[in-house]
Amino acid sequence: MVHIPILRAGKPYKSLNLARVTHIKTGAPLAMVSQANRGLIAKDLCTIAESKRALEALSVSELLEICQTAAHLFMESDLPLDGDLQSPNDYVCQVSGTTGMPEALCRRNMQKIRLVLEEMEVVLGGLTRGLELTILDSGWGIQNKRPLSYVRQTEALGAVLPSNSPGVHSLWLPAIPLKVPLVLKPGGEEPWTPFRIAQAVIAAGCPPEAFGFYPTDYSGAAEILLRCGRSLLFGGESTVAPWKANPGVQIHGPGQSKIIIAADQISQWEDYLDLMVASVAENGGRSCINASGVWVPTRGREIATALAERLAQIEARPLDDPDAQIAAFTNPKFAHQLSSLIDNQLKVPGATDVTAEFRGGERVVEKDGCTFLTPTVIWCEDPEHSLANAEFLFPFVSVVEVPQREILERIGPTLVVTAITEDENFIEDLLDSPDVERLNLGPISTNQISWDQPHEGNLFEHLYRQRALQMK
């Protein structure tokens, strides 16, 4: 059986405490994963400065070349997995088998990671807003005839990672060329991607000391968040809530991403139906940048009906089917509980499941030994209804109709807003809204990422601060 070790400064370590990761369909064990306890993590973080020095020995330019080489190794090569080799196809089957993500979507997520590694110089250009990157080698330099200095705010970046989608791991990749070692806590069902990335980057020439990989429990995750000067935390609202007031922890929680079609474009709403479908359903609806709401001033019921008819055509398929578009749930009970939760909330007047008339069956579907939730569109007549601003881990969207002047007051904190409008006054209101993290003006799907513009937080600003520098 495959064993996935802890990485202590890049060196594999087998723990006496092992956790079993099983196949979603058969229940057969796919891997035994060494578990790090809180004390081990604390001990290793006492010497993290040595890892930082190993990265500092390389220039940003050299680290960017390593990222480009790692992109191809990650995508195409057999890479070490505790004394064995993992092929790209092995990796896809393993990720799919333990997370329920269809193999076709796993391969697309591999491409996202490859692209970020290949285009890392462009990514850093966006994160640093065009900073001359050699300044990070010496700590200071001259740009636009002015002295500039930047200082790291931490010796390591901790990351408490999810299991929902491999592509999310592209968000911590820039730490390597930014010369900040990584302390990674993988999701319980998805240790494969961060481990494979680490092996690809190390094989490309990065000092192994740059990577700490610690499968662990909640106490171990808390140790990472408390001891690393800067961290990323991924999870649901209950997971991230206790850490929101901690400036050292960058939160990646529910996205509540939305599409807004303004009054000046609502008569052409049919032109944007494909965009709405893609925003809701791409990547199995598992990403925080998938749209969970469509907000309009009129025509809401028509839009909900058309969207439901289209999304109801997406069927549950076996995970190895090349046309599979939705993911299975690793815990079938959770899928049933989630569906029951939605149904119970629908008992409150003001919301209707429009997809019910098109899907011809139950929301929960058993297929090829796996359990799926099929796409669901809710028409919310009442913008105060609990489902008007809900988000779930499958293609789920609420269509809400309110006067345009009220939309920005009602949508709440939103990771991505795609606004279909040419109304200059409304555009100004959107630009002024503190609730909108990323704004797409025009027909751009919510899940379309420009890697030179971070969609949630800015990793460079999280890791570095500009220091006042005067020279005479």
Secondary structure, DSSP 4 states (H G I P E B T S, - for coil): -EEE-EEETTEEE--SSEEEEE-TTT--EEEEEE---HHHHHHHHTTHHHHHHHHHTS-HHHHHHHHHHHHHHHHHS-EEETTEEE-HHHHHHHHHHHH---HHHHHHHHHHHHHHHHTHHHHHHHHHTS--TTHHHHSEEEETTEEEEEEES-S-EEEE--SS-GGGGGGTGGGTTTT--EEEE-BTTB-HHHHHHHHHHHHTT--GGGEEE----HHHHHHHHHHSSEEEEE--HHHHGGGTT-TTEEEE----EEEEE-TTTGGGGGGGHHHHHHHHHGGGG-STTSEEEEEESS-HHHHHHHHHHHHTT-----TT-TT--SPBPSSHHHHHHHHHHHHHHHTSTTEEETTHHHH-S-SEEEETTEEEE--EEEEESSTTSTTTT---SSSEEEEEE--HHHHHHHS-SEEEEEEE---HHHHHHHHH-TTEEEEEESS--TT---TTS-SSS-HHHHHEEEE-----
